[in-house]
Each structure stands twice: as structure tokens, then as C-alpha cells.
Amino acid sequence: MATEFLPLEGVRVVDVTSSLAGPYCTEILGALGADVIKVEHPARGDEARAWGPSFSEGSSVMFYAANLNKRSLALDLKNGLEVLLRLVDTADVFLQSLRPGTAKRLGFGPDELRARNPRLVYCDIGAFGRAGPLRDRPGYDPLLQAFGGLMSVTGEPDRPGVRVGASVIDQGTGLWAALGILAALYAGGGRTVDVSLFETAVALLPYQLTAYLKDGLVPERHGTAFPLIAPYQAFQARDGQLMIAAGNDGLFTRLCEALDLQEVAADPRFATNPDRVRHREELARLIAERIGKDEVAAVLARLERAGVPVAPVNDVGRVADHEQTAALGMIQPLAEATVAFPLSFEGDRILHRSAPPRLGEHTDEILRELGYEEREIEAFEQGDLVRRPAGGT
């Protein structure tokens, strides 16, 4: 069941972000109890609403997965500054991910907002960071996977680099933003948090970059293999793949014994991990020949009995349907089933508190909280300043 531990209850977050990085951050804050008000364009909303198929509840599945735990205020930021400022006056946190310079030009940069609300935590989510020759460029996750080097180390060695199949830079940036916001709140607020997709991309390559800075060698692609340990890669059995990780000499010996490859364990070419890394291809070929004779279940049974870390290479469907996923409560039913956060307190998982909002679903509710009267709200709607839910609230 949902935990009652909501450490951000009473914290108001104004979210002027779109796509994935910013929304993922505020979804986390919302799950932790914050009142997240998502400010969207009245006509089109968050651009991610159209990123499909698939679609759910009138918006894309990607939007659904990144915008739980929020209320939607459909407001034209270019002409609705007075409304936004009144909202910010009630807020503890403000996030924006507009093109560089746009927020300041429209009147809600960090200096402008903290002149009104000194305790405000202001989070700026950018593409290339706050400084440098590329600071004014926009960007998305795949572009920064390319520019930031991640694609260069992902894929098979004899083929071009490929994008990681998950939006790790967007979600990683969202996590760093959430961490920075929590730290700023803990310190009493009144600070600007800066994160960017490029900085996240660089931070995801710590040992690769450190190695390059030490010896000048550019890291290569190794497919499923981890470049610093061998054997540590996927192998093909008769009916599927397994990932095997023999991270030390003892595990390597157990692996060889479990596969009846004692002669491989005794081979001086494979005596230590540095030896095995140098002779990775020869070692992988010998192991692959043996594993290729059996089915996945048989290899799993052998290696699990021997205490060797091993896992089948599952597709997303198998993960969703697996009993381990169910036992941990990682799939949460709302309007649609979705993925819960990997965070628990005292054994209780942090669960999403509400499904994503329809565009402008809470416009009336929020404007009334800010003290606007019905005639004012109607005037806003007639001037296309806001979008109200069908039939009002």
C-alpha cells in the first residue's frame, strides 16, 4: 500500500517544463507529497502529449508515464505573466526548461521571481548548461547522447554507435534536478539549481572520461560486454541469451567448473582479470561454444547452483509479467497501469498519488485558490489566456 510518509507535503511546485527531464523531476516531487502545478500552453499543452503512439487518456503514454501526481493549469505565459507571478508568490519551488533566455525575457527569470519570493528555489533545466559557447543551443535526449559521447560507447564494435534504448539523459537530469531541489529546500530555499542534459551525459561516463584523461585512449564499443571485466557479457544459448558476470578470480573459477571448462580455468592466458580482459575474445569464444549447446534454463540452473551471477536477457514484456516485479509492487494501477518509483520507506513503496491531468483540468481550481473571481476567469478564457476544463469545475 502507499506509504503515509510524504516529506514534501505542504510544498508547492510550479512546473513550467515540458518533454521528459523536467516533468520526470516534478513527478518525483509530487510522489513525495508536493503540490505540483503543471503550467501548460492552452492550445497544445506539453509537447510530449503528442509523442506517440501509444496514447492513453487523450495523451501519449510517454506523457502519462512522466506526469503523474500533478495538477494542470493551462496558461498563456506570454500574456499571463500576472497570473504566473501570483502563483509563484505562493510557491516554494519553480522549474522551467524553456529555451535559454526565454524565461528572463518573459519576466520570470530567477532574479525577477526571487525579488518577489526570496525563499523560492528556482531550477533551470537546460540542454548544454549555463556557460560556454553552446549555452544557447536547445537539445533533446538523443542529441545529447550523441554529443555527450554516450552513443560512441554503446553498440557493437564493428558497427556505428547507437542510442541507449531508454531516455537515460532526460531521466538522469530529472533525478539530479530533484536532488538539487531537495538539497536547496533542506538548506532553507532561496537558491538557483542548474542542471543540463549535457552535464548529465558527461557525468554518466565517469570512468571512461577518467581513463581518457589518464592515458589519452578513446574508449571503444564492446556490445554487451563490460570493458573492464571478463567474462562480463551476454552469451547465446540455444533458445535465448544470458548475461554472465564473473567479477573476480573466484567467480571465474566457479563459472568454469559449472560449465565443465576446467581447462579454461587453468589456462595461463586467463589467470587474472587483466589477463582475461586482454584475451577477452578468445575467452568469450570458448565460453560461447559451451553455452550454445544448452538451453537458457539449464545454464541458469548450473550457474545459480555455483553462485555465479547470471540473468536471462528479458524483453520488456517478460519484465512486466515477472513474479519479482509483482512481488515488489513495481506496477501500479491508476487510470492505466504504470511503473512505480524504485523507492520505499520502512518497507512501504512511494506510490503515485494521481493519474496525469487532462490539459487545463485544474485551471478553475487553481485560479480560484489564487483569489480570482468567476468573472475574471471567464475574461481570461475569452481572451485565450487560459483553457478551462470542459464544463468548468
Secondary structure as UniProt FT lines:
FT   TURN            7..10
FT   STRAND          12..16
FT   TURN            19..20
FT   HELIX           21..31
FT   TURN            32..33
FT   STRAND          35..40
FT   TURN            42..44
FT   HELIX           47..50
FT   STRAND          55..56
FT   TURN            57..58
FT   STRAND          59..60
FT   HELIX           61..66
FT   STRAND          70..75
FT   TURN            77..79
FT   HELIX           81..88
FT   TURN            89..90
FT   STRAND          93..96
FT   TURN            100..101
FT   HELIX           102..106
FT   HELIX           110..116
FT   TURN            118..119
FT   STRAND          121..126
FT   TURN            133..136
FT   HELIX           141..147
FT   TURN            148..150
FT   HELIX           151..153
FT   TURN            157..158
FT   HELIX           168..186
FT   TURN            187..188
FT   STRAND          192..196
FT   HELIX           197..203
FT   HELIX           206..215
FT   TURN            223..224
FT   TURN            227..228
FT   STRAND          232..237
FT   TURN            238..239
FT   STRAND          240..245
FT   HELIX           249..258
FT   TURN            259..260
FT   HELIX           262..266
FT   HELIX           268..270
FT   HELIX           273..278
FT   HELIX           280..291
FT   TURN            292..293
FT   HELIX           296..306
FT   STRAND          310..312
FT   HELIX           316..321
FT   HELIX           323..328
FT   STRAND          331..333
FT   STRAND          337..339
FT   STRAND          344..345
FT   TURN            346..347
FT   STRAND          348..349
FT   TURN            359..362
FT   HELIX           363..369
FT   TURN            370..371
FT   HELIX           374..382
FT   TURN            383..384
FT   STRAND          386..387
FT   TURN            390..391
//
